[in-house]
Structure formats: C-alpha cells, structure tokens
Amino acid sequence: MEKQEYEWVKQTRQILLAQCKELNGDDFTQELGFGSQSIRDSLIHIAGCYHAWLGSFVLLQTKSPLLPKKSN
C-alpha cells in the first residue's frame, strides 16, 4: 500500500469514529438484525480486520486473529 492510500484509510477511519462519537449509547449498541448486529459490533469487526491486515500483510507478523470467532 502506498503512503497516500494509507492516509486515505486513516482519514476515513477518523470520519467514521467522529460520527460514532455523536451517537448515544443506545443507538451505538442497538441490534440491527443483520451483519454484525450493532454499530459497536461492526467497529469491533473492523478493528479485527485492520489488525489482521496490518499484521499479516504489512508487518508479516500476525499469526492469529485479534478476536477469535465465537463458537455457537
């Protein structure tokens, strides 16, 4: 990834988190019935993907996920 592309990733992440900061707790955790269930859970998923992407492809060091899958 080029430096400019990573800057775009950081900028969009800052915008997303700024918008989430405006939500009240109930809206942030409200289960939506699809995807990751809530905005909070979606952000946790994004963080796990980001960790895996950086660790695996950029640093070549991540061997296991940040958040292992839950067994049902």
C-alpha positions in Angstrom: 0.0 0.0 0.0 1.3 3.4 -0.9 1.6 6.2 1.7 -1.2 8.2 0.1 -3.6 5.2 0.2 -2.9 4.7 3.9 -3.5 8.4 4.5 -7.0 7.9 2.9 -7.6 4.9 5.2 -6.7 6.9 8.3 -8.8 9.9 7.1 -11.9 7.7 6.5 -11.4 6.0 9.9 -11.3 9.4 11.6 -14.5 10.4 9.9 -16.2 7.2 10.9 -15.1 7.4 14.5 -16.1 11.1 14.7 -19.6 10.2 13.5 -19.9 7.3 16.0 -18.9 9.7 18.8 -22.1 11.6 18.2 -24.3 8.6 18.8 -25.8 8.0 22.2 -25.1 4.6 23.9 -28.4 3.1 22.9 -28.0 3.8 19.2 -24.4 2.7 19.3 -25.4 -0.8 20.7 -28.8 -1.2 19.2 -29.1 -4.6 17.4 -30.0 -4.0 13.8 -30.8 -7.6 12.9 -28.2 -8.0 10.2 -24.4 -8.1 9.7 -22.5 -7.6 12.9 -25.7 -6.8 14.8 -24.8 -3.3 16.0 -22.6 -0.4 15.1 -20.3 -1.3 18.1 -20.0 -4.9 16.9 -19.2 -3.6 13.3 -16.4 -1.4 14.7 -15.0 -4.4 16.6 -15.1 -6.4 13.4 -13.3 -3.6 11.5 -10.6 -3.4 14.2 -10.0 -7.2 13.9 -9.7 -6.9 10.2 -7.4 -4.0 10.4 -5.2 -5.8 12.9 -5.1 -8.9 10.7 -4.4 -6.8 7.6 -1.6 -4.8 9.1 -0.1 -7.7 10.9 -0.3 -10.2 8.1 0.3 -8.2 5.0 2.3 -5.2 6.2 4.3 -6.4 9.2 4.2 -10.1 8.3 3.9 -11.0 12.0 0.3 -11.7 12.8 -0.3 -15.4 13.2 -3.7 -15.4 14.9 -6.8 -13.2 14.9 -7.2 -10.4 17.4 -10.7 -11.6 18.2 -11.2 -15.3 17.6 -14.6 -16.5 16.2 -17.2 -17.2 18.8 -18.5 -20.8 18.8 -22.2 -21.1 18.9 
